[in-house]
Amino acid sequence: PNFTLTLEASMRPQKTGEPIELSCDVTNVSQLPPGGRLGVSWEHISLPDEGTNAHSSKLIGSLDGYGNLLSDSAYKDRLDSGVLGLSRVSPNTFKLRFLRTQKIDMGQYGCTVSAWTVSSQGDVVKAAEYKSSPLTVRWDTKSKQASECHLASTLMNQICLGAQTAKARLFFCLTYWPQIESGAHLDSKTKK
C-alpha cells in the first residue's frame, strides 16, 4: 500500500491551558487490499531545554489496526482522564486533541500511519508505514500582565538609579513608585 500524509493544526493555543487539535490526513491510498485497515501513532519531541540542544522524544499513543488505543507512555494518565484524546474521525483522518495544554506540550509533533492487512492465516499484519513531516507547536508563555509589571519595575529601577544624588533618588522613588506599581503611566511632565 502507498499513501501520503498531511499533518496540520486545526486548533492552536495562544496560551497555556487552551486546547490544541492536530489532524493527520491520509490521501492517495492505493493498493490497500479488502479488509485492510489504517492505524496511527503520535509522537512528541519536546523543545530543547534552555541552554541545551537536547530534544526528548516520546510516544503519545497509538490506534492499532483494530482501532484499539495503546499507551504505556508518560501521557497515559492524561489519556485515561480524557484531557488528551486520540481518535479516528473518518477512515483516513486521525485526530490528536489536548483539552488543556501544558507548557511541556510545546514542541514538534508527528504522526506515523501504518497499513494493516489480513494474512492468509487470518492475522492482521503491518504491511506499510509512513511518517509525516514534523509540525512545530508553540505559544507565548508570558502573560501580558507579567510583562507589564517587569517593564514597570525595570523602568523604576533605571529612573531611581539614574538620579544624581541619594536625596533625589529617594524623592523620586517615594513620589512615583506607587503610581508605577499601580499601573499608572508617567505623563510627559514627569519624564525629564
C-alpha positions as CSV (number, residue, x, y, z in Angstrom):
1,P,0.0,0.0,0.0
2,N,1.1,3.5,-0.8
3,F,-0.3,6.8,0.6
4,T,0.5,10.4,1.5
5,L,0.3,12.1,4.9
6,T,-0.6,15.6,5.8
7,L,-0.3,16.9,9.4
8,E,-1.8,20.2,10.3
9,A,-3.1,22.0,13.4
10,S,-6.9,22.6,13.1
11,M,-6.7,24.4,16.5
12,R,-3.7,26.1,18.0
13,P,-3.4,27.5,21.5
14,Q,-2.5,31.1,22.1
15,K,-1.5,30.5,25.7
16,T,-1.0,27.6,28.1
17,G,-4.3,26.0,29.2
18,E,-6.0,26.4,25.8
19,P,-6.9,23.4,23.6
20,I,-4.9,22.1,20.6
21,E,-6.1,19.8,17.9
22,L,-3.9,18.1,15.3
23,S,-5.2,16.3,12.2
24,C,-3.3,13.6,10.4
25,D,-4.9,13.1,6.9
26,V,-4.2,10.1,4.7
27,T,-4.6,10.7,1.0
28,N,-3.8,8.9,-2.2
29,V,-4.4,5.5,-0.6
30,S,-3.6,2.9,-3.2
31,Q,-3.4,-0.9,-3.1
32,L,-5.0,-1.3,0.3
33,P,-6.4,-4.8,0.0
34,P,-10.0,-5.6,1.0
35,G,-10.1,-5.8,4.8
36,G,-7.1,-3.6,5.0
37,R,-7.0,-1.0,7.8
38,L,-5.1,2.0,8.8
39,G,-3.6,2.7,12.3
40,V,-1.8,5.7,13.7
41,S,0.8,6.5,16.3
42,W,1.5,10.0,17.6
43,E,4.9,11.3,18.7
44,H,6.0,14.4,20.6
45,I,9.5,15.9,20.5
46,S,9.9,18.5,23.2
47,L,11.6,21.8,22.7
48,P,15.2,21.9,23.8
49,D,15.7,22.8,27.5
50,E,17.2,26.3,28.0
51,G,20.9,26.2,27.4
52,T,20.9,22.7,25.8
53,N,20.2,21.3,22.4
54,A,18.8,18.0,23.8
55,H,15.4,17.0,22.5
56,S,13.2,14.5,24.3
57,S,11.1,12.3,22.0
58,K,8.1,10.5,23.4
59,L,5.4,8.3,22.0
60,I,2.0,9.8,23.0
61,G,-0.1,6.8,22.0
62,S,-1.4,4.9,19.1
63,L,-4.5,3.3,17.5
64,D,-3.7,-0.1,16.1
65,G,-5.2,-1.8,13.1
66,Y,-8.3,-2.8,15.1
67,G,-8.8,0.7,16.5
68,N,-7.5,-0.1,20.0
69,L,-5.9,2.7,21.9
70,L,-2.5,1.8,23.1
71,S,-0.3,3.8,25.5
72,D,2.2,3.0,28.2
73,S,3.8,6.4,27.9
74,A,4.1,9.5,30.1
75,Y,0.8,10.6,28.5
76,K,-1.2,7.6,29.9
77,D,-2.8,9.5,32.8
78,R,-3.9,12.3,30.6
79,L,-5.3,9.8,28.0
80,D,-7.1,7.9,30.8
81,S,-8.6,11.1,32.2
82,G,-9.8,12.3,28.8
83,V,-7.8,15.5,28.9
84,L,-5.9,14.1,25.9
85,G,-7.6,12.1,23.1
86,L,-6.7,10.2,20.0
87,S,-9.4,9.4,17.6
88,R,-10.2,8.3,14.0
89,V,-12.8,10.7,12.7
90,S,-13.0,9.1,9.3
91,P,-11.4,6.1,7.7
92,N,-8.5,8.3,6.5
93,T,-8.3,11.0,9.2
94,F,-6.9,10.8,12.7
95,K,-7.0,13.5,15.4
96,L,-4.9,14.3,18.4
97,R,-6.5,16.7,20.9
98,F,-5.4,18.2,24.2
99,L,-8.3,19.9,26.0
100,R,-5.9,21.9,28.2
101,T,-2.3,22.3,27.1
102,Q,0.7,22.5,29.4
103,K,3.9,24.3,28.7
104,I,5.6,20.9,28.2
105,D,3.2,20.2,25.3
106,M,5.1,22.7,23.1
107,G,7.4,21.1,20.6
108,Q,7.2,19.1,17.4
109,Y,4.5,16.5,16.7
110,G,4.5,13.7,14.1
111,C,2.0,11.1,13.1
112,T,3.0,7.7,11.7
113,V,0.3,5.8,9.8
114,S,0.5,2.1,9.3
115,A,-1.4,0.0,6.8
116,W,-2.6,-3.3,8.2
117,T,-3.7,-6.2,6.1
118,V,-5.2,-9.6,6.8
119,S,-2.8,-12.5,6.1
120,S,-3.8,-15.8,4.6
121,Q,-3.9,-17.2,8.2
122,G,-6.4,-14.5,9.2
123,D,-3.9,-12.5,11.3
124,V,-3.7,-8.7,11.0
125,V,-0.2,-7.8,10.0
126,K,1.5,-4.4,9.3
127,A,2.1,-4.0,5.5
128,A,3.5,-0.5,5.3
129,E,4.3,2.5,7.4
130,Y,4.7,6.2,6.6
131,K,5.8,9.1,8.8
132,S,4.6,12.7,8.5
133,S,6.8,15.7,8.4
134,P,7.1,17.3,11.9
135,L,4.7,20.1,12.9
136,T,6.0,22.6,15.4
137,V,3.5,23.9,18.0
138,R,4.4,26.7,20.4
139,W,2.8,29.7,22.1
140,D,3.7,32.7,24.3
141,T,4.1,31.5,27.9
142,K,4.4,35.0,29.3
143,S,1.3,36.8,30.3
144,K,0.7,40.4,29.3
145,Q,0.3,41.4,33.0
146,A,3.7,39.9,34.0
147,S,5.4,41.6,31.1
148,E,3.9,45.0,32.1
149,C,5.0,44.5,35.7
150,H,8.5,43.6,34.6
151,L,8.7,46.7,32.3
152,A,7.4,49.0,35.1
153,S,9.9,47.5,37.6
154,T,12.8,47.9,35.1
155,L,11.8,51.5,34.3
156,M,11.5,52.3,38.0
157,N,15.0,50.9,38.7
158,Q,16.5,52.8,35.8
159,I,14.9,56.1,36.9
160,C,15.8,55.7,40.6
161,L,19.3,54.6,39.9
162,G,19.8,57.4,37.4
163,A,19.0,60.2,39.8
164,Q,22.2,62.2,40.6
165,T,22.0,62.2,44.3
166,A,20.7,59.9,47.0
167,K,18.2,62.6,48.1
168,A,16.9,63.0,44.5
169,R,16.6,59.1,44.2
170,L,14.7,58.9,47.4
171,F,12.3,61.8,46.5
172,F,11.6,60.4,43.0
173,C,11.1,56.8,44.2
174,L,8.8,57.8,47.0
175,T,6.8,60.1,44.8
176,Y,6.4,58.0,41.7
177,W,6.8,54.3,42.7
178,P,3.1,54.0,43.9
179,Q,1.9,55.2,40.6
180,I,4.1,52.9,38.6
181,E,3.4,49.9,40.8
182,S,-0.4,50.5,40.4
183,G,-0.1,50.6,36.7
184,A,-0.5,54.3,36.2
185,H,1.8,55.6,33.4
186,L,4.1,58.5,33.8
187,D,2.9,61.5,31.9
188,S,5.1,63.8,29.9
189,K,5.5,66.2,32.8
190,T,7.3,63.6,35.0
191,K,9.7,62.5,32.2
192,K,12.8,64.7,32.2
